[in-house]
Amino acid sequence: MKVSEVLAQNRKHRTEGNSVSKDDVVALERTLGIRLIDDHRQFLLLGGLDDLRFAQNLLSPDEVVCARTYVSSDLVPFADDGTGDVFCWRQTDSHGHEILRWNHETGKSEEYCDSFVKCLKMWRF
């Protein structure tokens, strides 16, 4: 399944427009010094942050930059669980496999899911 298919499952629970522009994504990548994995990039560009049907808090570009200050330098955060733990992908993993959950109490991460899209599917309600 693709990001676009996950987002298409329930269009009526989305705000109008897209709160993230291509310029926002390019600025985020420039700030991080990396290119986002394709699924994360597509999620932002297709208006994923405007979808109201996810159980986790998906991070805006500004929130990604802020959250990155707390996690290991090789991790790129994209969501949080509302209790301080952050979901990330490894910047060395260009395919977006191995999504990790970074524990804010221990400062350690553990494998959570094997792809960005699978996380979106699990969190969809």
Backbone atoms as SQL, in Angstrom:
CREATE TABLE atoms (id INTEGER PRIMARY KEY, chain TEXT, resi INTEGER, resn TEXT, atom TEXT, x REAL, y REAL, z REAL);
INSERT INTO atoms VALUES
  (1, 'A', 1, 'MET', 'N', 0.840, -1.180, 0.000),
  (2, 'A', 1, 'MET', 'CA', 0.000, 0.000, 0.000),
  (3, 'A', 1, 'MET', 'C', 0.884, 1.242, 0.000),
  (4, 'A', 2, 'LYS', 'N', 0.391, 2.301, -0.622),
  (5, 'A', 2, 'LYS', 'CA', 1.127, 3.555, -0.727),
  (6, 'A', 2, 'LYS', 'C', 0.515, 4.601, 0.213),
  (7, 'A', 3, 'VAL', 'N', 1.277, 5.644, 0.479),
  (8, 'A', 3, 'VAL', 'CA', 0.800, 6.750, 1.316),
  (9, 'A', 3, 'VAL', 'C', -0.501, 7.317, 0.750),
  (10, 'A', 4, 'SER', 'N', -0.549, 7.512, -0.554),
  (11, 'A', 4, 'SER', 'CA', -1.747, 8.092, -1.180),
  (12, 'A', 4, 'SER', 'C', -2.982, 7.220, -0.936),
  (13, 'A', 5, 'GLU', 'N', -2.820, 5.912, -0.901),
  (14, 'A', 5, 'GLU', 'CA', -3.949, 5.005, -0.659),
  (15, 'A', 5, 'GLU', 'C', -4.427, 5.094, 0.789),
  (16, 'A', 6, 'VAL', 'N', -3.494, 5.235, 1.726),
  (17, 'A', 6, 'VAL', 'CA', -3.876, 5.387, 3.129),
  (18, 'A', 6, 'VAL', 'C', -4.664, 6.684, 3.308),
  (19, 'A', 7, 'LEU', 'N', -4.174, 7.751, 2.717),
  (20, 'A', 7, 'LEU', 'CA', -4.842, 9.050, 2.864),
  (21, 'A', 7, 'LEU', 'C', -6.194, 9.090, 2.149),
  (22, 'A', 8, 'ALA', 'N', -6.333, 8.309, 1.098),
  (23, 'A', 8, 'ALA', 'CA', -7.585, 8.301, 0.338),
  (24, 'A', 8, 'ALA', 'C', -8.703, 7.539, 1.048),
  (25, 'A', 9, 'GLN', 'N', -8.389, 6.804, 2.096),
  (26, 'A', 9, 'GLN', 'CA', -9.387, 5.959, 2.755),
  (27, 'A', 9, 'GLN', 'C', -10.515, 6.742, 3.418),
  (28, 'A', 10, 'ASN', 'N', -10.269, 7.952, 3.784),
  (29, 'A', 10, 'ASN', 'CA', -11.320, 8.699, 4.472),
  (30, 'A', 10, 'ASN', 'C', -11.159, 10.196, 4.260),
  (31, 'A', 11, 'ARG', 'N', -11.416, 10.648, 3.065),
  (32, 'A', 11, 'ARG', 'CA', -11.228, 12.056, 2.704),
  (33, 'A', 11, 'ARG', 'C', -12.128, 13.005, 3.489),
  (34, 'A', 12, 'LYS', 'N', -13.263, 12.547, 3.982),
  (35, 'A', 12, 'LYS', 'CA', -14.185, 13.456, 4.657),
  (36, 'A', 12, 'LYS', 'C', -13.659, 13.939, 6.008),
  (37, 'A', 13, 'HIS', 'N', -12.630, 13.306, 6.521),
  (38, 'A', 13, 'HIS', 'CA', -12.045, 13.712, 7.798),
  (39, 'A', 13, 'HIS', 'C', -10.728, 14.448, 7.588),
  (40, 'A', 14, 'ARG', 'N', -10.731, 15.364, 6.619),
  (41, 'A', 14, 'ARG', 'CA', -9.543, 16.155, 6.319),
  (42, 'A', 14, 'ARG', 'C', -9.928, 17.618, 6.270),
  (43, 'A', 15, 'THR', 'N', -9.001, 18.449, 6.679),
  (44, 'A', 15, 'THR', 'CA', -9.232, 19.885, 6.555),
  (45, 'A', 15, 'THR', 'C', -9.008, 20.283, 5.106),
  (46, 'A', 16, 'GLU', 'N', -9.491, 21.430, 4.735),
  (47, 'A', 16, 'GLU', 'CA', -9.338, 21.907, 3.353),
  (48, 'A', 16, 'GLU', 'C', -7.905, 22.342, 3.088),
  (49, 'A', 17, 'GLY', 'N', -7.434, 22.096, 1.861),
  (50, 'A', 17, 'GLY', 'CA', -6.110, 22.541, 1.464),
  (51, 'A', 17, 'GLY', 'C', -5.005, 21.647, 1.995),
  (52, 'A', 18, 'ASN', 'N', -3.800, 22.151, 1.873),
  (53, 'A', 18, 'ASN', 'CA', -2.623, 21.432, 2.349),
  (54, 'A', 18, 'ASN', 'C', -1.795, 22.410, 3.164),
  (55, 'A', 19, 'SER', 'N', -1.600, 22.117, 4.428),
  (56, 'A', 19, 'SER', 'CA', -0.882, 23.028, 5.309),
  (57, 'A', 19, 'SER', 'C', 0.630, 23.015, 5.099),
  (58, 'A', 20, 'VAL', 'N', 1.134, 22.070, 4.297),
  (59, 'A', 20, 'VAL', 'CA', 2.569, 21.977, 4.033),
  (60, 'A', 20, 'VAL', 'C', 2.813, 22.102, 2.531),
  (61, 'A', 21, 'SER', 'N', 3.645, 23.053, 2.155),
  (62, 'A', 21, 'SER', 'CA', 3.961, 23.265, 0.738),
  (63, 'A', 21, 'SER', 'C', 5.260, 22.544, 0.372),
  (64, 'A', 22, 'LYS', 'N', 5.517, 22.473, -0.928),
  (65, 'A', 22, 'LYS', 'CA', 6.776, 21.874, -1.385),
  (66, 'A', 22, 'LYS', 'C', 7.948, 22.689, -0.843),
  (67, 'A', 23, 'ASP', 'N', 7.794, 24.010, -0.788),
  (68, 'A', 23, 'ASP', 'CA', 8.851, 24.859, -0.225),
  (69, 'A', 23, 'ASP', 'C', 9.113, 24.519, 1.240),
  (70, 'A', 24, 'ASP', 'N', 8.054, 24.193, 1.990),
  (71, 'A', 24, 'ASP', 'CA', 8.210, 23.796, 3.393),
  (72, 'A', 24, 'ASP', 'C', 9.030, 22.505, 3.503),
  (73, 'A', 25, 'VAL', 'N', 8.755, 21.553, 2.625),
  (74, 'A', 25, 'VAL', 'CA', 9.464, 20.271, 2.642),
  (75, 'A', 25, 'VAL', 'C', 10.934, 20.489, 2.263),
  (76, 'A', 26, 'VAL', 'N', 11.174, 21.290, 1.238),
  (77, 'A', 26, 'VAL', 'CA', 12.550, 21.583, 0.827),
  (78, 'A', 26, 'VAL', 'C', 13.300, 22.290, 1.953),
  (79, 'A', 27, 'ALA', 'N', 12.643, 23.224, 2.626),
  (80, 'A', 27, 'ALA', 'CA', 13.272, 23.929, 3.753),
  (81, 'A', 27, 'ALA', 'C', 13.587, 22.964, 4.891),
  (82, 'A', 28, 'LEU', 'N', 12.678, 22.031, 5.162),
  (83, 'A', 28, 'LEU', 'CA', 12.919, 21.025, 6.199),
  (84, 'A', 28, 'LEU', 'C', 14.139, 20.182, 5.837),
  (85, 'A', 29, 'GLU', 'N', 14.190, 19.723, 4.604),
  (86, 'A', 29, 'GLU', 'CA', 15.323, 18.905, 4.165),
  (87, 'A', 29, 'GLU', 'C', 16.630, 19.691, 4.251),
  (88, 'A', 30, 'ARG', 'N', 16.582, 20.952, 3.891),
  (89, 'A', 30, 'ARG', 'CA', 17.779, 21.794, 3.975),
  (90, 'A', 30, 'ARG', 'C', 18.227, 21.946, 5.434),
  (91, 'A', 31, 'THR', 'N', 17.271, 22.179, 6.330),
  (92, 'A', 31, 'THR', 'CA', 17.580, 22.335, 7.753),
  (93, 'A', 31, 'THR', 'C', 18.176, 21.054, 8.324),
  (94, 'A', 32, 'LEU', 'N', 17.596, 19.904, 7.957),
  (95, 'A', 32, 'LEU', 'CA', 18.085, 18.614, 8.458),
  (96, 'A', 32, 'LEU', 'C', 19.375, 18.164, 7.773),
  (97, 'A', 33, 'GLY', 'N', 19.608, 18.696, 6.562),
  (98, 'A', 33, 'GLY', 'CA', 20.786, 18.296, 5.799),
  (99, 'A', 33, 'GLY', 'C', 20.645, 16.945, 5.136),
  (100, 'A', 34, 'ILE', 'N', 19.403, 16.500, 4.939),
  (101, 'A', 34, 'ILE', 'CA', 19.131, 15.205, 4.302),
  (102, 'A', 34, 'ILE', 'C', 17.869, 15.305, 3.459),
  (103, 'A', 35, 'ARG', 'N', 17.651, 14.323, 2.620),
  (104, 'A', 35, 'ARG', 'CA', 16.379, 14.208, 1.908),
  (105, 'A', 35, 'ARG', 'C', 15.500, 13.264, 2.715),
  (106, 'A', 36, 'LEU', 'N', 14.247, 13.640, 2.890),
  (107, 'A', 36, 'LEU', 'CA', 13.295, 12.773, 3.591),
  (108, 'A', 36, 'LEU', 'C', 13.100, 11.487, 2.801),
  (109, 'A', 37, 'ILE', 'N', 12.773, 10.402, 3.503),
  (110, 'A', 37, 'ILE', 'CA', 12.417, 9.180, 2.786),
  (111, 'A', 37, 'ILE', 'C', 11.173, 9.483, 1.957),
  (112, 'A', 38, 'ASP', 'N', 11.007, 8.780, 0.862),
  (113, 'A', 38, 'ASP', 'CA', 9.926, 9.072, -0.074),
  (114, 'A', 38, 'ASP', 'C', 8.540, 9.056, 0.579),
  (115, 'A', 39, 'ASP', 'N', 8.274, 8.076, 1.440),
  (116, 'A', 39, 'ASP', 'CA', 6.950, 7.988, 2.055),
  (117, 'A', 39, 'ASP', 'C', 6.663, 9.184, 2.970),
  (118, 'A', 40, 'HIS', 'N', 7.640, 9.625, 3.729),
  (119, 'A', 40, 'HIS', 'CA', 7.451, 10.787, 4.603),
  (120, 'A', 40, 'HIS', 'C', 7.232, 12.041, 3.760),
  (121, 'A', 41, 'ARG', 'N', 8.030, 12.184, 2.724),
  (122, 'A', 41, 'ARG', 'CA', 7.917, 13.329, 1.805),
  (123, 'A', 41, 'ARG', 'C', 6.524, 13.345, 1.157),
  (124, 'A', 42, 'GLN', 'N', 6.085, 12.209, 0.643),
  (125, 'A', 42, 'GLN', 'CA', 4.760, 12.113, 0.019),
  (126, 'A', 42, 'GLN', 'C', 3.648, 12.428, 1.014),
  (127, 'A', 43, 'PHE', 'N', 3.776, 11.917, 2.220),
  (128, 'A', 43, 'PHE', 'CA', 2.785, 12.167, 3.257),
  (129, 'A', 43, 'PHE', 'C', 2.598, 13.673, 3.463),
  (130, 'A', 44, 'LEU', 'N', 3.692, 14.395, 3.578),
  (131, 'A', 44, 'LEU', 'CA', 3.612, 15.848, 3.778),
  (132, 'A', 44, 'LEU', 'C', 3.033, 16.553, 2.554),
  (133, 'A', 45, 'LEU', 'N', 3.520, 16.188, 1.361),
  (134, 'A', 45, 'LEU', 'CA', 3.095, 16.867, 0.134),
  (135, 'A', 45, 'LEU', 'C', 1.648, 16.554, -0.252),
  (136, 'A', 46, 'LEU', 'N', 1.136, 15.408, 0.147),
  (137, 'A', 46, 'LEU', 'CA', -0.249, 15.037, -0.175),
  (138, 'A', 46, 'LEU', 'C', -1.245, 15.514, 0.879),
  (139, 'A', 47, 'GLY', 'N', -0.792, 16.283, 1.836),
  (140, 'A', 47, 'GLY', 'CA', -1.704, 16.828, 2.839),
  (141, 'A', 47, 'GLY', 'C', -1.961, 15.929, 4.010),
  (142, 'A', 48, 'GLY', 'N', -1.055, 15.014, 4.299),
  (143, 'A', 48, 'GLY', 'CA', -1.245, 14.080, 5.402),
  (144, 'A', 48, 'GLY', 'C', -1.433, 14.740, 6.749),
  (145, 'A', 49, 'LEU', 'N', -0.805, 15.900, 6.963),
  (146, 'A', 49, 'LEU', 'CA', -0.963, 16.582, 8.250),
  (147, 'A', 49, 'LEU', 'C', -2.365, 17.154, 8.419),
  (148, 'A', 50, 'ASP', 'N', -3.114, 17.240, 7.335),
  (149, 'A', 50, 'ASP', 'CA', -4.480, 17.762, 7.393),
  (150, 'A', 50, 'ASP', 'C', -5.506, 16.661, 7.603),
  (151, 'A', 51, 'ASP', 'N', -5.036, 15.428, 7.718),
  (152, 'A', 51, 'ASP', 'CA', -5.908, 14.288, 7.961),
  (153, 'A', 51, 'ASP', 'C', -6.142, 14.163, 9.459),
  (154, 'A', 52, 'LEU', 'N', -7.376, 14.105, 9.860),
  (155, 'A', 52, 'LEU', 'CA', -7.728, 14.112, 11.273),
  (156, 'A', 52, 'LEU', 'C', -7.958, 12.727, 11.853),
  (157, 'A', 53, 'ARG', 'N', -7.623, 11.687, 11.115),
  (158, 'A', 53, 'ARG', 'CA', -7.960, 10.322, 11.538),
  (159, 'A', 53, 'ARG', 'C', -6.743, 9.468, 11.874),
  (160, 'A', 54, 'PHE', 'N', -5.757, 10.025, 12.543),
  (161, 'A', 54, 'PHE', 'CA', -4.608, 9.249, 12.982),
  (162, 'A', 54, 'PHE', 'C', -4.544, 9.267, 14.496),
  (163, 'A', 55, 'ALA', 'N', -4.231, 8.129, 15.101),
  (164, 'A', 55, 'ALA', 'CA', -4.192, 8.000, 16.552),
  (165, 'A', 55, 'ALA', 'C', -2.955, 8.659, 17.157),
  (166, 'A', 56, 'GLN', 'N', -1.908, 8.846, 16.379),
  (167, 'A', 56, 'GLN', 'CA', -0.698, 9.498, 16.873),
  (168, 'A', 56, 'GLN', 'C', -0.625, 10.914, 16.315),
  (169, 'A', 57, 'ASN', 'N', 0.177, 11.743, 16.939),
  (170, 'A', 57, 'ASN', 'CA', 0.370, 13.118, 16.485),
  (171, 'A', 57, 'ASN', 'C', 1.470, 13.146, 15.424),
  (172, 'A', 58, 'LEU', 'N', 1.085, 13.365, 14.171),
  (173, 'A', 58, 'LEU', 'CA', 2.058, 13.459, 13.092),
  (174, 'A', 58, 'LEU', 'C', 2.666, 14.855, 13.132),
  (175, 'A', 59, 'LEU', 'N', 3.978, 14.942, 13.020),
  (176, 'A', 59, 'LEU', 'CA', 4.691, 16.186, 13.241),
  (177, 'A', 59, 'LEU', 'C', 4.782, 17.062, 11.995),
  (178, 'A', 60, 'SER', 'N', 4.590, 18.358, 12.199),
  (179, 'A', 60, 'SER', 'CA', 4.797, 19.338, 11.138),
  (180, 'A', 60, 'SER', 'C', 6.299, 19.498, 10.912),
  (181, 'A', 61, 'PRO', 'N', 6.708, 20.123, 9.806),
  (182, 'A', 61, 'PRO', 'CA', 8.145, 20.335, 9.596),
  (183, 'A', 61, 'PRO', 'C', 8.830, 21.043, 10.777),
  (184, 'A', 62, 'ASP', 'N', 8.213, 22.065, 11.334),
  (185, 'A', 62, 'ASP', 'CA', 8.814, 22.755, 12.486),
  (186, 'A', 62, 'ASP', 'C', 8.925, 21.826, 13.698),
  (187, 'A', 63, 'GLU', 'N', 7.917, 20.984, 13.901),
  (188, 'A', 63, 'GLU', 'CA', 7.945, 20.040, 15.020),
  (189, 'A', 63, 'GLU', 'C', 9.008, 18.959, 14.818),
  (190, 'A', 64, 'VAL', 'N', 9.242, 18.560, 13.568),
  (191, 'A', 64, 'VAL', 'CA', 10.301, 17.592, 13.266),
  (192, 'A', 64, 'VAL', 'C', 11.649, 18.158, 13.697),
  (193, 'A', 65, 'VAL', 'N', 11.892, 19.409, 13.320),
  (194, 'A', 65, 'VAL', 'CA', 13.167, 20.057, 13.672),
  (195, 'A', 65, 'VAL', 'C', 13.319, 20.130, 15.191),
  (196, 'A', 66, 'CYS', 'N', 12.259, 20.521, 15.885),
  (197, 'A', 66, 'CYS', 'CA', 12.302, 20.623, 17.345),
  (198, 'A', 66, 'CYS', 'C', 12.529, 19.254, 17.985),
  (199, 'A', 67, 'ALA', 'N', 11.767, 18.246, 17.570),
  (200, 'A', 67, 'ALA', 'CA', 11.872, 16.910, 18.152),
  (201, 'A', 67, 'ALA', 'C', 13.231, 16.277, 17.878),
  (202, 'A', 68, 'ARG', 'N', 13.834, 16.660, 16.781),
  (203, 'A', 68, 'ARG', 'CA', 15.137, 16.066, 16.427),
  (204, 'A', 68, 'ARG', 'C', 16.214, 16.431, 17.440),
  (205, 'A', 69, 'THR', 'N', 16.035, 17.517, 18.160),
  (206, 'A', 69, 'THR', 'CA', 17.034, 17.923, 19.157),
  (207, 'A', 69, 'THR', 'C', 17.073, 16.959, 20.343),
  (208, 'A', 70, 'TYR', 'N', 16.038, 16.144, 20.502),
  (209, 'A', 70, 'TYR', 'CA', 15.947, 15.221, 21.639),
  (210, 'A', 70, 'TYR', 'C', 16.399, 13.804, 21.330),
  (211, 'A', 71, 'VAL', 'N', 16.387, 13.427, 20.054),
  (212, 'A', 71, 'VAL', 'CA', 16.685, 12.039, 19.686),
  (213, 'A', 71, 'VAL', 'C', 18.109, 11.910, 19.153),
  (214, 'A', 72, 'SER', 'N', 18.563, 10.695, 18.949),
  (215, 'A', 72, 'SER', 'CA', 19.887, 10.444, 18.369),
  (216, 'A', 72, 'SER', 'C', 20.004, 11.130, 17.019),
  (217, 'A', 73, 'SER', 'N', 21.201, 11.546, 16.682),
  (218, 'A', 73, 'SER', 'CA', 21.408, 12.321, 15.456),
  (219, 'A', 73, 'SER', 'C', 21.117, 11.532, 14.178),
  (220, 'A', 74, 'ASP', 'N', 21.083, 10.207, 14.251),
  (221, 'A', 74, 'ASP', 'CA', 20.792, 9.413, 13.056),
  (222, 'A', 74, 'ASP', 'C', 19.292, 9.147, 12.872),
  (223, 'A', 75, 'LEU', 'N', 18.461, 9.672, 13.779),
  (224, 'A', 75, 'LEU', 'CA', 17.018, 9.451, 13.701),
  (225, 'A', 75, 'LEU', 'C', 16.300, 10.707, 13.227),
  (226, 'A', 76, 'VAL', 'N', 15.235, 10.489, 12.453),
  (227, 'A', 76, 'VAL', 'CA', 14.394, 11.590, 11.991),
  (228, 'A', 76, 'VAL', 'C', 12.982, 11.340, 12.525),
  (229, 'A', 77, 'PRO', 'N', 12.530, 12.162, 13.463),
  (230, 'A', 77, 'PRO', 'CA', 11.201, 11.980, 14.040),
  (231, 'A', 77, 'PRO', 'C', 10.105, 12.398, 13.054),
  (232, 'A', 78, 'PHE', 'N', 8.961, 11.720, 13.132),
  (233, 'A', 78, 'PHE', 'CA', 7.826, 12.113, 12.290),
  (234, 'A', 78, 'PHE', 'C', 6.506, 12.076, 13.044),
  (235, 'A', 79, 'ALA', 'N', 6.489, 11.531, 14.255),
  (236, 'A', 79, 'ALA', 'CA', 5.252, 11.466, 15.034),
  (237, 'A', 79, 'ALA', 'C', 5.606, 11.320, 16.511),
  (238, 'A', 80, 'ASP', 'N', 4.646, 11.675, 17.356),
  (239, 'A', 80, 'ASP', 'CA', 4.813, 11.396, 18.785),
  (240, 'A', 80, 'ASP', 'C', 3.522, 10.809, 19.316),
  (241, 'A', 81, 'ASP', 'N', 3.621, 10.196, 20.502),
  (242, 'A', 81, 'ASP', 'CA', 2.454, 9.504, 21.051),
  (243, 'A', 81, 'ASP', 'C', 1.712, 10.325, 22.098),
  (244, 'A', 82, 'GLY', 'N', 2.132, 11.564, 22.298),
  (245, 'A', 82, 'GLY', 'CA', 1.461, 12.429, 23.264),
  (246, 'A', 82, 'GLY', 'C', 1.978, 12.285, 24.686),
  (247, 'A', 83, 'THR', 'N', 2.877, 11.326, 24.906),
  (248, 'A', 83, 'THR', 'CA', 3.436, 11.139, 26.254),
  (249, 'A', 83, 'THR', 'C', 4.928, 11.436, 26.294),
  (250, 'A', 84, 'GLY', 'N', 5.497, 11.859, 25.169),
  (251, 'A', 84, 'GLY', 'CA', 6.915, 12.180, 25.105),
  (252, 'A', 84, 'GLY', 'C', 7.731, 11.240, 24.243),
  (253, 'A', 85, 'ASP', 'N', 7.187, 10.065, 23.931),
  (254, 'A', 85, 'ASP', 'CA', 7.898, 9.142, 23.053),
  (255, 'A', 85, 'ASP', 'C', 7.716, 9.583, 21.603),
  (256, 'A', 86, 'VAL', 'N', 8.733, 9.341, 20.791),
  (257, 'A', 86, 'VAL', 'CA', 8.748, 9.831, 19.415),
  (258, 'A', 86, 'VAL', 'C', 8.993, 8.669, 18.461),
  (259, 'A', 87, 'PHE', 'N', 8.274, 8.668, 17.336),
  (260, 'A', 87, 'PHE', 'CA', 8.452, 7.669, 16.290),
  (261, 'A', 87, 'PHE', 'C', 9.382, 8.253, 15.232),
  (262, 'A', 88, 'CYS', 'N', 10.373, 7.461, 14.811),
  (263, 'A', 88, 'CYS', 'CA', 11.426, 7.956, 13.927),
  (264, 'A', 88, 'CYS', 'C', 11.785, 6.929, 12.865),
  (265, 'A', 89, 'TRP', 'N', 12.438, 7.413, 11.821),
  (266, 'A', 89, 'TRP', 'CA', 13.110, 6.532, 10.869),
  (267, 'A', 89, 'TRP', 'C', 14.586, 6.903, 10.873),
  (268, 'A', 90, 'ARG', 'N', 15.433, 5.933, 10.530),
  (269, 'A', 90, 'ARG', 'CA', 16.881, 6.192, 10.491),
  (270, 'A', 90, 'ARG', 'C', 17.242, 6.917, 9.212),
  (271, 'A', 91, 'GLN', 'N', 18.007, 7.974, 9.336),
  (272, 'A', 91, 'GLN', 'CA', 18.372, 8.723, 8.134),
  (273, 'A', 91, 'GLN', 'C', 19.279, 7.927, 7.214),
  (274, 'A', 92, 'THR', 'N', 19.902, 6.875, 7.721),
  (275, 'A', 92, 'THR', 'CA', 20.740, 6.015, 6.887),
  (276, 'A', 92, 'THR', 'C', 19.924, 4.973, 6.134),
  (277, 'A', 93, 'ASP', 'N', 18.627, 4.907, 6.406),
  (278, 'A', 93, 'ASP', 'CA', 17.745, 3.928, 5.773),
  (279, 'A', 93, 'ASP', 'C', 16.875, 4.634, 4.741),
  (280, 'A', 94, 'SER', 'N', 17.355, 4.723, 3.523),
  (281, 'A', 94, 'SER', 'CA', 16.668, 5.493, 2.484),
  (282, 'A', 94, 'SER', 'C', 15.347, 4.863, 2.039),
  (283, 'A', 95, 'HIS', 'N', 15.080, 3.623, 2.431),
  (284, 'A', 95, 'HIS', 'CA', 13.831, 2.971, 2.032),
  (285, 'A', 95, 'HIS', 'C', 12.731, 3.133, 3.076),
  (286, 'A', 96, 'GLY', 'N', 13.067, 3.687, 4.237),
  (287, 'A', 96, 'GLY', 'CA', 12.056, 3.931, 5.259),
  (288, 'A', 96, 'GLY', 'C', 11.627, 2.715, 6.040),
  (289, 'A', 97, 'HIS', 'N', 12.436, 1.697, 6.031),
  (290, 'A', 97, 'HIS', 'CA', 12.138, 0.521, 6.838),
  (291, 'A', 97, 'HIS', 'C', 12.591, 0.775, 8.259),
  (292, 'A', 98, 'GLU', 'N', 12.171, -0.072, 9.137),
  (293, 'A', 98, 'GLU', 'CA', 12.535, -0.013, 10.540),
  (294, 'A', 98, 'GLU', 'C', 12.168, 1.337, 11.167),
  (295, 'A', 99, 'ILE', 'N', 10.910, 1.467, 11.474),
  (296, 'A', 99, 'ILE', 'CA', 10.443, 2.618, 12.234),
  (297, 'A', 99, 'ILE', 'C', 10.715, 2.315, 13.703),
  (298, 'A', 100, 'LEU', 'N', 11.287, 3.268, 14.383),
  (299, 'A', 100, 'LEU', 'CA', 11.679, 3.094, 15.771),
  (300, 'A', 100, 'LEU', 'C', 10.828, 3.969, 16.678),
  (301, 'A', 101, 'ARG', 'N', 10.642, 3.498, 17.896),
  (302, 'A', 101, 'ARG', 'CA', 9.980, 4.303, 18.931),
  (303, 'A', 101, 'ARG', 'C', 11.071, 4.706, 19.915),
  (304, 'A', 102, 'TRP', 'N', 11.327, 6.012, 20.005),
  (305, 'A', 102, 'TRP', 'CA', 12.339, 6.535, 20.916),
  (306, 'A', 102, 'TRP', 'C', 11.672, 6.836, 22.245),
  (307, 'A', 103, 'ASN', 'N', 12.176, 6.233, 23.319),
  (308, 'A', 103, 'ASN', 'CA', 11.600, 6.380, 24.644),
  (309, 'A', 103, 'ASN', 'C', 12.213, 7.596, 25.328),
  (310, 'A', 104, 'HIS', 'N', 11.384, 8.555, 25.686),
  (311, 'A', 104, 'HIS', 'CA', 11.889, 9.801, 26.268),
  (312, 'A', 104, 'HIS', 'C', 12.447, 9.609, 27.679),
  (313, 'A', 105, 'GLU', 'N', 12.054, 8.550, 28.362),
  (314, 'A', 105, 'GLU', 'CA', 12.548, 8.316, 29.722),
  (315, 'A', 105, 'GLU', 'C', 13.930, 7.651, 29.725),
  (316, 'A', 106, 'THR', 'N', 14.155, 6.755, 28.772),
  (317, 'A', 106, 'THR', 'CA', 15.432, 6.037, 28.742),
  (318, 'A', 106, 'THR', 'C', 16.412, 6.610, 27.719),
  (319, 'A', 107, 'GLY', 'N', 15.894, 7.363, 26.745),
  (320, 'A', 107, 'GLY', 'CA', 16.751, 7.875, 25.683),
  (321, 'A', 107, 'GLY', 'C', 17.156, 6.801, 24.683),
  (322, 'A', 108, 'LYS', 'N', 16.494, 5.660, 24.748),
  (323, 'A', 108, 'LYS', 'CA', 16.811, 4.550, 23.845),
  (324, 'A', 108, 'LYS', 'C', 15.662, 4.334, 22.867),
  (325, 'A', 109, 'SER', 'N', 15.989, 3.724, 21.756),
  (326, 'A', 109, 'SER', 'CA', 14.963, 3.434, 20.756),
  (327, 'A', 109, 'SER', 'C', 14.872, 1.934, 20.548),
  (328, 'A', 110, 'GLU', 'N', 13.664, 1.516, 20.133),
  (329, 'A', 110, 'GLU', 'CA', 13.442, 0.106, 19.826),
  (330, 'A', 110, 'GLU', 'C', 12.586, 0.020, 18.576),
  (331, 'A', 111, 'GLU', 'N', 12.733, -1.092, 17.868),
  (332, 'A', 111, 'GLU', 'CA', 11.969, -1.262, 16.638),
  (333, 'A', 111, 'GLU', 'C', 10.483, -1.269, 16.959),
  (334, 'A', 112, 'TYR', 'N', 9.726, -0.547, 16.156),
  (335, 'A', 112, 'TYR', 'CA', 8.290, -0.428, 16.366),
  (336, 'A', 112, 'TYR', 'C', 7.511, -1.050, 15.207),
  (337, 'A', 113, 'CYS', 'N', 7.951, -0.773, 13.992),
  (338, 'A', 113, 'CYS', 'CA', 7.220, -1.206, 12.800),
  (339, 'A', 113, 'CYS', 'C', 8.223, -1.281, 11.651),
  (340, 'A', 114, 'ASP', 'N', 7.903, -2.015, 10.597),
  (341, 'A', 114, 'ASP', 'CA', 8.896, -2.143, 9.535),
  (342, 'A', 114, 'ASP', 'C', 8.707, -1.204, 8.347),
  (343, 'A', 115, 'SER', 'N', 7.750, -0.254, 8.413),
  (344, 'A', 115, 'SER', 'CA', 7.666, 0.758, 7.351),
  (345, 'A', 115, 'SER', 'C', 6.796, 1.938, 7.776),
  (346, 'A', 116, 'PHE', 'N', 7.050, 3.061, 7.169),
  (347, 'A', 116, 'PHE', 'CA', 6.301, 4.291, 7.401),
  (348, 'A', 116, 'PHE', 'C', 4.814, 4.074, 7.092),
  (349, 'A', 117, 'VAL', 'N', 4.535, 3.467, 5.962),
  (350, 'A', 117, 'VAL', 'CA', 3.145, 3.248, 5.538),
  (351, 'A', 117, 'VAL', 'C', 2.420, 2.300, 6.499),
  (352, 'A', 118, 'LYS', 'N', 3.090, 1.272, 6.977),
  (353, 'A', 118, 'LYS', 'CA', 2.445, 0.364, 7.937),
  (354, 'A', 118, 'LYS', 'C', 2.075, 1.097, 9.220),
  (355, 'A', 119, 'CYS', 'N', 2.926, 2.022, 9.643),
  (356, 'A', 119, 'CYS', 'CA', 2.583, 2.842, 10.822),
  (357, 'A', 119, 'CYS', 'C', 1.316, 3.648, 10.556),
  (358, 'A', 120, 'LEU', 'N', 1.256, 4.288, 9.409),
  (359, 'A', 120, 'LEU', 'CA', 0.061, 5.077, 9.069),
  (360, 'A', 120, 'LEU', 'C', -1.185, 4.196, 9.085),
  (361, 'A', 121, 'LYS', 'N', -1.078, 2.999, 8.510),
  (362, 'A', 121, 'LYS', 'CA', -2.225, 2.082, 8.484),
  (363, 'A', 121, 'LYS', 'C', -2.641, 1.673, 9.892),
  (364, 'A', 122, 'MET', 'N', -1.668, 1.387, 10.767),
  (365, 'A', 122, 'MET', 'CA', -1.976, 0.981, 12.144),
  (366, 'A', 122, 'MET', 'C', -2.635, 2.121, 12.922),
  (367, 'A', 123, 'TRP', 'N', -2.198, 3.336, 12.664),
  (368, 'A', 123, 'TRP', 'CA', -2.692, 4.486, 13.431),
  (369, 'A', 123, 'TRP', 'C', -3.993, 5.051, 12.910),
  (370, 'A', 124, 'ARG', 'N', -4.439, 4.589, 11.783),
  (371, 'A', 124, 'ARG', 'CA', -5.652, 5.108, 11.163),
  (372, 'A', 124, 'ARG', 'C', -6.875, 4.600, 11.942),
  (373, 'A', 125, 'PHE', 'N', -7.823, 5.467, 12.233),
  (374, 'A', 125, 'PHE', 'CA', -9.057, 5.021, 12.900),
  (375, 'A', 125, 'PHE', 'C', -10.257, 5.557, 12.184);
